C-alpha cells in the first residue's frame, strides 16, 4: 500500500487535530486543572 504526500498530509492533519482536541477536552472536563 503506497501513500502519496497528499494522503499523508491529510492523515497527519487529522491526527494533529484529534491530538489537540483530546487535550482540550481533558483540560475542560478535569477538576484537577481548575480555572476561571
mmCIF entry with sequence, helices, sheets and N, C-alpha, C, O atoms, coordinates in Angstrom:
data_MODEL
# 
_entry.id   MODEL 
# 
_entity.id                         1 
_entity.type                       polymer 
_entity.pdbx_number_of_molecules   1 
# 
_entity_poly.entity_id                      1 
_entity_poly.type                           'polypeptide(L)' 
_entity_poly.nstd_linkage                   no 
_entity_poly.nstd_monomer                   no 
_entity_poly.pdbx_seq_one_letter_code       
;(UNK)(UNK)(UNK)(UNK)(UNK)(UNK)(UNK)(UNK)(UNK)(UNK)(UNK)(UNK)(UNK)(UNK)(UNK)(UNK)
(UNK)(UNK)(UNK)(UNK)(UNK)(UNK)(UNK)(UNK)(UNK)(UNK)(UNK)(UNK)(UNK)(UNK)(UNK)(UNK)
(UNK)(UNK)(UNK)(UNK)
;
_entity_poly.pdbx_seq_one_letter_code_can   XXXXXXXXXXXXXXXXXXXXXXXXXXXXXXXXXXXX 
_entity_poly.pdbx_strand_id                 A 
# 
loop_
_entity_poly_seq.entity_id 
_entity_poly_seq.num 
_entity_poly_seq.mon_id 
_entity_poly_seq.hetero 
1 1  UNK n 
1 2  UNK n 
1 3  UNK n 
1 4  UNK n 
1 5  UNK n 
1 6  UNK n 
1 7  UNK n 
1 8  UNK n 
1 9  UNK n 
1 10 UNK n 
1 11 UNK n 
1 12 UNK n 
1 13 UNK n 
1 14 UNK n 
1 15 UNK n 
1 16 UNK n 
1 17 UNK n 
1 18 UNK n 
1 19 UNK n 
1 20 UNK n 
1 21 UNK n 
1 22 UNK n 
1 23 UNK n 
1 24 UNK n 
1 25 UNK n 
1 26 UNK n 
1 27 UNK n 
1 28 UNK n 
1 29 UNK n 
1 30 UNK n 
1 31 UNK n 
1 32 UNK n 
1 33 UNK n 
1 34 UNK n 
1 35 UNK n 
1 36 UNK n 
# 
_struct_asym.id          A 
_struct_asym.entity_id   1 
# 
_struct_conf.conf_type_id            HELX_P 
_struct_conf.id                      HELX_P1 
_struct_conf.pdbx_PDB_helix_id       AA1 
_struct_conf.beg_label_comp_id       UNK 
_struct_conf.beg_label_asym_id       A 
_struct_conf.beg_label_seq_id        5 
_struct_conf.pdbx_beg_PDB_ins_code   ? 
_struct_conf.end_label_comp_id       UNK 
_struct_conf.end_label_asym_id       A 
_struct_conf.end_label_seq_id        29 
_struct_conf.pdbx_end_PDB_ins_code   ? 
_struct_conf.beg_auth_comp_id        UNK 
_struct_conf.beg_auth_asym_id        A 
_struct_conf.beg_auth_seq_id         5 
_struct_conf.end_auth_comp_id        UNK 
_struct_conf.end_auth_asym_id        A 
_struct_conf.end_auth_seq_id         29 
_struct_conf.pdbx_PDB_helix_class    1 
_struct_conf.details                 ? 
_struct_conf.pdbx_PDB_helix_length   25 
# 
_struct_conf_type.id          HELX_P 
_struct_conf_type.criteria    ? 
_struct_conf_type.reference   ? 
# 
loop_
_atom_site.group_PDB 
_atom_site.id 
_atom_site.type_symbol 
_atom_site.label_atom_id 
_atom_site.label_alt_id 
_atom_site.label_comp_id 
_atom_site.label_asym_id 
_atom_site.label_entity_id 
_atom_site.label_seq_id 
_atom_site.pdbx_PDB_ins_code 
_atom_site.Cartn_x 
_atom_site.Cartn_y 
_atom_site.Cartn_z 
_atom_site.occupancy 
_atom_site.B_iso_or_equiv 
_atom_site.pdbx_formal_charge 
_atom_site.auth_seq_id 
_atom_site.auth_comp_id 
_atom_site.auth_asym_id 
_atom_site.auth_atom_id 
_atom_site.pdbx_PDB_model_num 
ATOM 1   N N  . UNK A 1 1  ? 0.843   -1.196 0.000  1.00 0.00 ? 1  UNK A N  1 
ATOM 2   C CA . UNK A 1 1  ? 0.000   0.000  0.000  1.00 0.00 ? 1  UNK A CA 1 
ATOM 3   C C  . UNK A 1 1  ? 0.880   1.249  0.000  1.00 0.00 ? 1  UNK A C  1 
ATOM 4   O O  . UNK A 1 1  ? 1.654   1.493  0.926  1.00 0.00 ? 1  UNK A O  1 
ATOM 5   N N  . UNK A 1 2  ? 0.735   2.027  -1.064 1.00 0.00 ? 2  UNK A N  1 
ATOM 6   C CA . UNK A 1 2  ? 1.561   3.228  -1.193 1.00 0.00 ? 2  UNK A CA 1 
ATOM 7   C C  . UNK A 1 2  ? 0.731   4.465  -0.845 1.00 0.00 ? 2  UNK A C  1 
ATOM 8   O O  . UNK A 1 2  ? -0.387  4.638  -1.330 1.00 0.00 ? 2  UNK A O  1 
ATOM 9   N N  . UNK A 1 3  ? 1.302   5.318  0.005  1.00 0.00 ? 3  UNK A N  1 
ATOM 10  C CA . UNK A 1 3  ? 0.627   6.549  0.415  1.00 0.00 ? 3  UNK A CA 1 
ATOM 11  C C  . UNK A 1 3  ? 1.342   7.724  -0.241 1.00 0.00 ? 3  UNK A C  1 
ATOM 12  O O  . UNK A 1 3  ? 2.537   7.928  -0.029 1.00 0.00 ? 3  UNK A O  1 
ATOM 13  N N  . UNK A 1 4  ? 0.601   8.498  -1.044 1.00 0.00 ? 4  UNK A N  1 
ATOM 14  C CA . UNK A 1 4  ? 1.210   9.686  -1.640 1.00 0.00 ? 4  UNK A CA 1 
ATOM 15  C C  . UNK A 1 4  ? 1.223   10.830 -0.628 1.00 0.00 ? 4  UNK A C  1 
ATOM 16  O O  . UNK A 1 4  ? 0.638   10.714 0.449  1.00 0.00 ? 4  UNK A O  1 
ATOM 17  N N  . UNK A 1 5  ? 1.889   11.940 -0.973 1.00 0.00 ? 5  UNK A N  1 
ATOM 18  C CA . UNK A 1 5  ? 2.081   13.008 0.010  1.00 0.00 ? 5  UNK A CA 1 
ATOM 19  C C  . UNK A 1 5  ? 0.778   13.691 0.383  1.00 0.00 ? 5  UNK A C  1 
ATOM 20  O O  . UNK A 1 5  ? 0.654   14.196 1.499  1.00 0.00 ? 5  UNK A O  1 
ATOM 21  N N  . UNK A 1 6  ? -0.199  13.722 -0.515 1.00 0.00 ? 6  UNK A N  1 
ATOM 22  C CA . UNK A 1 6  ? -1.494  14.345 -0.221 1.00 0.00 ? 6  UNK A CA 1 
ATOM 23  C C  . UNK A 1 6  ? -2.242  13.580 0.857  1.00 0.00 ? 6  UNK A C  1 
ATOM 24  O O  . UNK A 1 6  ? -2.774  14.165 1.801  1.00 0.00 ? 6  UNK A O  1 
ATOM 25  N N  . UNK A 1 7  ? -2.275  12.246 0.700  1.00 0.00 ? 7  UNK A N  1 
ATOM 26  C CA . UNK A 1 7  ? -2.942  11.408 1.693  1.00 0.00 ? 7  UNK A CA 1 
ATOM 27  C C  . UNK A 1 7  ? -2.211  11.487 3.031  1.00 0.00 ? 7  UNK A C  1 
ATOM 28  O O  . UNK A 1 7  ? -2.849  11.561 4.082  1.00 0.00 ? 7  UNK A O  1 
ATOM 29  N N  . UNK A 1 8  ? -0.903  11.474 3.001  1.00 0.00 ? 8  UNK A N  1 
ATOM 30  C CA . UNK A 1 8  ? -0.113  11.582 4.223  1.00 0.00 ? 8  UNK A CA 1 
ATOM 31  C C  . UNK A 1 8  ? -0.348  12.903 4.936  1.00 0.00 ? 8  UNK A C  1 
ATOM 32  O O  . UNK A 1 8  ? -0.399  12.952 6.165  1.00 0.00 ? 8  UNK A O  1 
ATOM 33  N N  . UNK A 1 9  ? -0.493  13.982 4.158  1.00 0.00 ? 9  UNK A N  1 
ATOM 34  C CA . UNK A 1 9  ? -0.756  15.293 4.738  1.00 0.00 ? 9  UNK A CA 1 
ATOM 35  C C  . UNK A 1 9  ? -2.119  15.318 5.432  1.00 0.00 ? 9  UNK A C  1 
ATOM 36  O O  . UNK A 1 9  ? -2.241  15.844 6.538  1.00 0.00 ? 9  UNK A O  1 
ATOM 37  N N  . UNK A 1 10 ? -3.131  14.760 4.796  1.00 0.00 ? 10 UNK A N  1 
ATOM 38  C CA . UNK A 1 10 ? -4.473  14.706 5.383  1.00 0.00 ? 10 UNK A CA 1 
ATOM 39  C C  . UNK A 1 10 ? -4.468  13.871 6.657  1.00 0.00 ? 10 UNK A C  1 
ATOM 40  O O  . UNK A 1 10 ? -5.043  14.274 7.668  1.00 0.00 ? 10 UNK A O  1 
ATOM 41  N N  . UNK A 1 11 ? -3.818  12.705 6.612  1.00 0.00 ? 11 UNK A N  1 
ATOM 42  C CA . UNK A 1 11 ? -3.739  11.844 7.796  1.00 0.00 ? 11 UNK A CA 1 
ATOM 43  C C  . UNK A 1 11 ? -3.005  12.565 8.930  1.00 0.00 ? 11 UNK A C  1 
ATOM 44  O O  . UNK A 1 11 ? -3.424  12.491 10.085 1.00 0.00 ? 11 UNK A O  1 
ATOM 45  N N  . UNK A 1 12 ? -1.921  13.256 8.605  1.00 0.00 ? 12 UNK A N  1 
ATOM 46  C CA . UNK A 1 12 ? -1.165  14.000 9.604  1.00 0.00 ? 12 UNK A CA 1 
ATOM 47  C C  . UNK A 1 12 ? -1.982  15.126 10.229 1.00 0.00 ? 12 UNK A C  1 
ATOM 48  O O  . UNK A 1 12 ? -1.925  15.330 11.441 1.00 0.00 ? 12 UNK A O  1 
ATOM 49  N N  . UNK A 1 13 ? -2.740  15.860 9.415  1.00 0.00 ? 13 UNK A N  1 
ATOM 50  C CA . UNK A 1 13 ? -3.575  16.938 9.932  1.00 0.00 ? 13 UNK A CA 1 
ATOM 51  C C  . UNK A 1 13 ? -4.678  16.406 10.830 1.00 0.00 ? 13 UNK A C  1 
ATOM 52  O O  . UNK A 1 13 ? -4.943  16.979 11.886 1.00 0.00 ? 13 UNK A O  1 
ATOM 53  N N  . UNK A 1 14 ? -5.324  15.320 10.429 1.00 0.00 ? 14 UNK A N  1 
ATOM 54  C CA . UNK A 1 14 ? -6.389  14.723 11.236 1.00 0.00 ? 14 UNK A CA 1 
ATOM 55  C C  . UNK A 1 14 ? -5.828  14.218 12.569 1.00 0.00 ? 14 UNK A C  1 
ATOM 56  O O  . UNK A 1 14 ? -6.449  14.401 13.617 1.00 0.00 ? 14 UNK A O  1 
ATOM 57  N N  . UNK A 1 15 ? -4.667  13.592 12.525 1.00 0.00 ? 15 UNK A N  1 
ATOM 58  C CA . UNK A 1 15 ? -4.046  13.101 13.759 1.00 0.00 ? 15 UNK A CA 1 
ATOM 59  C C  . UNK A 1 15 ? -3.690  14.263 14.688 1.00 0.00 ? 15 UNK A C  1 
ATOM 60  O O  . UNK A 1 15 ? -3.898  14.173 15.898 1.00 0.00 ? 15 UNK A O  1 
ATOM 61  N N  . UNK A 1 16 ? -3.158  15.347 14.132 1.00 0.00 ? 16 UNK A N  1 
ATOM 62  C CA . UNK A 1 16 ? -2.782  16.503 14.928 1.00 0.00 ? 16 UNK A CA 1 
ATOM 63  C C  . UNK A 1 16 ? -4.000  17.179 15.558 1.00 0.00 ? 16 UNK A C  1 
ATOM 64  O O  . UNK A 1 16 ? -3.971  17.546 16.732 1.00 0.00 ? 16 UNK A O  1 
ATOM 65  N N  . UNK A 1 17 ? -5.071  17.342 14.776 1.00 0.00 ? 17 UNK A N  1 
ATOM 66  C CA . UNK A 1 17 ? -6.292  17.973 15.277 1.00 0.00 ? 17 UNK A CA 1 
ATOM 67  C C  . UNK A 1 17 ? -6.923  17.123 16.374 1.00 0.00 ? 17 UNK A C  1 
ATOM 68  O O  . UNK A 1 17 ? -7.367  17.661 17.388 1.00 0.00 ? 17 UNK A O  1 
ATOM 69  N N  . UNK A 1 18 ? -6.968  15.818 16.190 1.00 0.00 ? 18 UNK A N  1 
ATOM 70  C CA . UNK A 1 18 ? -7.555  14.949 17.217 1.00 0.00 ? 18 UNK A CA 1 
ATOM 71  C C  . UNK A 1 18 ? -6.697  14.960 18.487 1.00 0.00 ? 18 UNK A C  1 
ATOM 72  O O  . UNK A 1 18 ? -7.227  14.869 19.595 1.00 0.00 ? 18 UNK A O  1 
ATOM 73  N N  . UNK A 1 19 ? -5.382  15.070 18.330 1.00 0.00 ? 19 UNK A N  1 
ATOM 74  C CA . UNK A 1 19 ? -4.465  15.163 19.473 1.00 0.00 ? 19 UNK A CA 1 
ATOM 75  C C  . UNK A 1 19 ? -4.732  16.437 20.282 1.00 0.00 ? 19 UNK A C  1 
ATOM 76  O O  . UNK A 1 19 ? -4.802  16.394 21.510 1.00 0.00 ? 19 UNK A O  1 
ATOM 77  N N  . UNK A 1 20 ? -4.881  17.568 19.587 1.00 0.00 ? 20 UNK A N  1 
ATOM 78  C CA . UNK A 1 20 ? -5.174  18.840 20.242 1.00 0.00 ? 20 UNK A CA 1 
ATOM 79  C C  . UNK A 1 20 ? -6.545  18.790 20.913 1.00 0.00 ? 20 UNK A C  1 
ATOM 80  O O  . UNK A 1 20 ? -6.690  19.229 22.053 1.00 0.00 ? 20 UNK A O  1 
ATOM 81  N N  . UNK A 1 21 ? -7.551  18.260 20.217 1.00 0.00 ? 21 UNK A N  1 
ATOM 82  C CA . UNK A 1 21 ? -8.901  18.185 20.774 1.00 0.00 ? 21 UNK A CA 1 
ATOM 83  C C  . UNK A 1 21 ? -8.933  17.303 22.020 1.00 0.00 ? 21 UNK A C  1 
ATOM 84  O O  . UNK A 1 21 ? -9.675  17.589 22.959 1.00 0.00 ? 21 UNK A O  1 
ATOM 85  N N  . UNK A 1 22 ? -8.140  16.242 22.037 1.00 0.00 ? 22 UNK A N  1 
ATOM 86  C CA . UNK A 1 22 ? -8.058  15.376 23.209 1.00 0.00 ? 22 UNK A CA 1 
ATOM 87  C C  . UNK A 1 22 ? -7.573  16.161 24.426 1.00 0.00 ? 22 UNK A C  1 
ATOM 88  O O  . UNK A 1 22 ? -8.128  16.025 25.517 1.00 0.00 ? 22 UNK A O  1 
ATOM 89  N N  . UNK A 1 23 ? -6.528  16.988 24.240 1.00 0.00 ? 23 UNK A N  1 
ATOM 90  C CA . UNK A 1 23 ? -6.023  17.781 25.346 1.00 0.00 ? 23 UNK A CA 1 
ATOM 91  C C  . UNK A 1 23 ? -7.010  18.849 25.786 1.00 0.00 ? 23 UNK A C  1 
ATOM 92  O O  . UNK A 1 23 ? -7.133  19.113 26.982 1.00 0.00 ? 23 UNK A O  1 
ATOM 93  N N  . UNK A 1 24 ? -7.719  19.474 24.842 1.00 0.00 ? 24 UNK A N  1 
ATOM 94  C CA . UNK A 1 24 ? -8.714  20.491 25.180 1.00 0.00 ? 24 UNK A CA 1 
ATOM 95  C C  . UNK A 1 24 ? -9.843  19.881 26.004 1.00 0.00 ? 24 UNK A C  1 
ATOM 96  O O  . UNK A 1 24 ? -10.244 20.450 27.020 1.00 0.00 ? 24 UNK A O  1 
ATOM 97  N N  . UNK A 1 25 ? -10.354 18.740 25.581 1.00 0.00 ? 25 UNK A N  1 
ATOM 98  C CA . UNK A 1 25 ? -11.444 18.078 26.303 1.00 0.00 ? 25 UNK A CA 1 
ATOM 99  C C  . UNK A 1 25 ? -10.968 17.622 27.674 1.00 0.00 ? 25 UNK A C  1 
ATOM 100 O O  . UNK A 1 25 ? -11.708 17.729 28.652 1.00 0.00 ? 25 UNK A O  1 
ATOM 101 N N  . UNK A 1 26 ? -9.739  17.115 27.759 1.00 0.00 ? 26 UNK A N  1 
ATOM 102 C CA . UNK A 1 26 ? -9.192  16.682 29.047 1.00 0.00 ? 26 UNK A CA 1 
ATOM 103 C C  . UNK A 1 26 ? -9.073  17.855 30.014 1.00 0.00 ? 26 UNK A C  1 
ATOM 104 O O  . UNK A 1 26 ? -9.408  17.718 31.190 1.00 0.00 ? 26 UNK A O  1 
ATOM 105 N N  . UNK A 1 27 ? -8.605  18.992 29.541 1.00 0.00 ? 27 UNK A N  1 
ATOM 106 C CA . UNK A 1 27 ? -8.465  20.165 30.392 1.00 0.00 ? 27 UNK A CA 1 
ATOM 107 C C  . UNK A 1 27 ? -9.823  20.701 30.830 1.00 0.00 ? 27 UNK A C  1 
ATOM 108 O O  . UNK A 1 27 ? -9.973  21.141 31.970 1.00 0.00 ? 27 UNK A O  1 
ATOM 109 N N  . UNK A 1 28 ? -10.812 20.670 29.941 1.00 0.00 ? 28 UNK A N  1 
ATOM 110 C CA . UNK A 1 28 ? -12.135 21.206 30.254 1.00 0.00 ? 28 UNK A CA 1 
ATOM 111 C C  . UNK A 1 28 ? -12.872 20.335 31.265 1.00 0.00 ? 28 UNK A C  1 
ATOM 112 O O  . UNK A 1 28 ? -13.558 20.858 32.143 1.00 0.00 ? 28 UNK A O  1 
ATOM 113 N N  . UNK A 1 29 ? -12.741 19.018 31.154 1.00 0.00 ? 29 UNK A N  1 
ATOM 114 C CA . UNK A 1 29 ? -13.542 18.114 31.974 1.00 0.00 ? 29 UNK A CA 1 
ATOM 115 C C  . UNK A 1 29 ? -12.853 17.743 33.281 1.00 0.00 ? 29 UNK A C  1 
ATOM 116 O O  . UNK A 1 29 ? -13.502 17.217 34.185 1.00 0.00 ? 29 UNK A O  1 
ATOM 117 N N  . UNK A 1 30 ? -11.559 18.003 33.403 1.00 0.00 ? 30 UNK A N  1 
ATOM 118 C CA . UNK A 1 30 ? -10.829 17.610 34.608 1.00 0.00 ? 30 UNK A CA 1 
ATOM 119 C C  . UNK A 1 30 ? -10.959 18.675 35.688 1.00 0.00 ? 30 UNK A C  1 
ATOM 120 O O  . UNK A 1 30 ? -10.790 19.865 35.421 1.00 0.00 ? 30 UNK A O  1 
ATOM 121 N N  . UNK A 1 31 ? -11.260 18.239 36.910 1.00 0.00 ? 31 UNK A N  1 
ATOM 122 C CA . UNK A 1 31 ? -11.321 19.155 38.046 1.00 0.00 ? 31 UNK A CA 1 
ATOM 123 C C  . UNK A 1 31 ? -9.934  19.475 38.590 1.00 0.00 ? 31 UNK A C  1 
ATOM 124 O O  . UNK A 1 31 ? -9.764  20.411 39.371 1.00 0.00 ? 31 UNK A O  1 
ATOM 125 N N  . UNK A 1 32 ? -8.954  18.696 38.174 1.00 0.00 ? 32 UNK A N  1 
ATOM 126 C CA . UNK A 1 32 ? -7.593  18.909 38.647 1.00 0.00 ? 32 UNK A CA 1 
ATOM 127 C C  . UNK A 1 32 ? -7.044  20.251 38.158 1.00 0.00 ? 32 UNK A C  1 
ATOM 128 O O  . UNK A 1 32 ? -6.320  20.937 38.881 1.00 0.00 ? 32 UNK A O  1 
ATOM 129 N N  . UNK A 1 33 ? -7.398  20.616 36.922 1.00 0.00 ? 33 UNK A N  1 
ATOM 130 C CA . UNK A 1 33 ? -6.981  21.891 36.351 1.00 0.00 ? 33 UNK A CA 1 
ATOM 131 C C  . UNK A 1 33 ? -8.132  22.873 36.473 1.00 0.00 ? 33 UNK A C  1 
ATOM 132 O O  . UNK A 1 33 ? -8.817  23.166 35.492 1.00 0.00 ? 33 UNK A O  1 
ATOM 133 N N  . UNK A 1 34 ? -8.340  23.379 37.673 1.00 0.00 ? 34 UNK A N  1 
ATOM 134 C CA . UNK A 1 34 ? -9.470  24.271 37.912 1.00 0.00 ? 34 UNK A CA 1 
ATOM 135 C C  . UNK A 1 34 ? -9.070  25.700 37.544 1.00 0.00 ? 34 UNK A C  1 
ATOM 136 O O  . UNK A 1 34 ? -8.085  26.234 38.054 1.00 0.00 ? 34 UNK A O  1 
ATOM 137 N N  . UNK A 1 35 ? -9.838  26.296 36.668 1.00 0.00 ? 35 UNK A N  1 
ATOM 138 C CA . UNK A 1 35 ? -9.559  27.680 36.252 1.00 0.00 ? 35 UNK A CA 1 
ATOM 139 C C  . UNK A 1 35 ? -10.871 28.425 36.061 1.00 0.00 ? 35 UNK A C  1 
ATOM 140 O O  . UNK A 1 35 ? -11.940 27.816 36.003 1.00 0.00 ? 35 UNK A O  1 
ATOM 141 N N  . UNK A 1 36 ? -10.782 29.731 35.964 1.00 0.00 ? 36 UNK A N  1 
ATOM 142 C CA . UNK A 1 36 ? -11.985 30.571 35.851 1.00 0.00 ? 36 UNK A CA 1 
ATOM 143 C C  . UNK A 1 36 ? -12.528 30.511 34.428 1.00 0.00 ? 36 UNK A C  1 
ATOM 144 O O  . UNK A 1 36 ? -13.536 31.148 34.125 1.00 0.00 ? 36 UNK A O  1 
# 
